[in-house]
Amino acid sequence: MSAEQQVRTPWIKSSYSGSGGGNCVEVAAAATAMHVRDSKLPGLATLTFPAAHWSALTNSVRHYG
């Protein structure tokens, strides 16, 4: 089953992606997890993080760069 079939919530592209393509990341939020994929190869693989782990990661990046 592809990532698109597994994740039923909308995928949102990173605000850092820009309009020229390049290195793009998309995320899809679910009730208990965050899904992450490469927008150029959406059917290839999806990383899934528990919601608490995703929150800890993004908070760490915000505070410590």
C-alpha positions as CSV (number, residue, x, y, z in Angstrom):
1,M,0.0,0.0,0.0
2,S,1.4,3.4,-0.9
3,A,1.8,6.3,1.5
4,E,-1.1,8.1,-0.2
5,Q,-3.4,5.2,0.5
6,Q,-2.3,4.8,4.1
7,V,-2.6,8.5,5.1
8,R,-6.1,9.9,4.8
9,T,-5.4,13.5,6.0
10,P,-4.2,16.2,3.6
11,W,-0.5,16.5,3.0
12,I,1.0,20.0,3.6
13,K,4.2,21.1,1.9
14,S,6.9,22.8,4.0
15,S,6.8,26.6,3.9
16,Y,10.6,26.4,3.2
17,S,10.1,24.5,-0.1
18,G,9.6,27.5,-2.4
19,S,8.2,27.4,-5.9
20,G,11.2,26.0,-7.7
21,G,10.9,22.4,-6.4
22,G,14.2,21.4,-4.8
23,N,14.3,19.7,-1.4
24,C,10.6,19.5,-0.4
25,V,9.1,17.8,2.6
26,E,5.4,17.2,3.2
27,V,3.7,16.4,6.4
28,A,0.3,15.0,7.3
29,A,-1.1,15.1,10.8
30,A,-3.2,12.3,12.3
31,A,-4.7,12.0,15.7
32,T,-1.7,10.2,17.3
33,A,1.0,10.6,14.7
34,M,2.8,12.8,12.2
35,H,3.6,11.4,8.7
36,V,6.5,12.9,6.7
37,R,7.4,12.2,3.1
38,D,9.5,13.5,0.2
39,S,7.2,15.5,-2.1
40,K,9.2,14.5,-5.2
41,L,8.7,10.8,-4.5
42,P,5.4,10.6,-2.5
43,G,4.8,6.9,-3.1
44,L,8.2,5.8,-2.2
45,A,8.3,6.0,1.6
46,T,6.7,7.7,4.6
47,L,8.2,8.2,8.0
48,T,5.7,8.1,10.9
49,F,6.4,9.7,14.3
50,P,4.3,9.4,17.4
51,A,2.7,12.8,18.1
52,A,4.7,13.3,21.3
53,H,8.0,12.6,19.6
54,W,7.2,14.9,16.7
55,S,6.3,17.7,19.2
56,A,9.6,17.2,21.1
57,L,11.5,17.3,17.8
58,T,9.9,20.5,16.5
59,N,10.2,22.2,19.9
60,S,13.9,21.3,20.0
61,V,14.5,22.7,16.5
62,R,12.6,25.9,17.3
63,H,14.6,26.5,20.5
64,Y,18.0,25.2,19.6
65,G,18.1,25.6,15.8
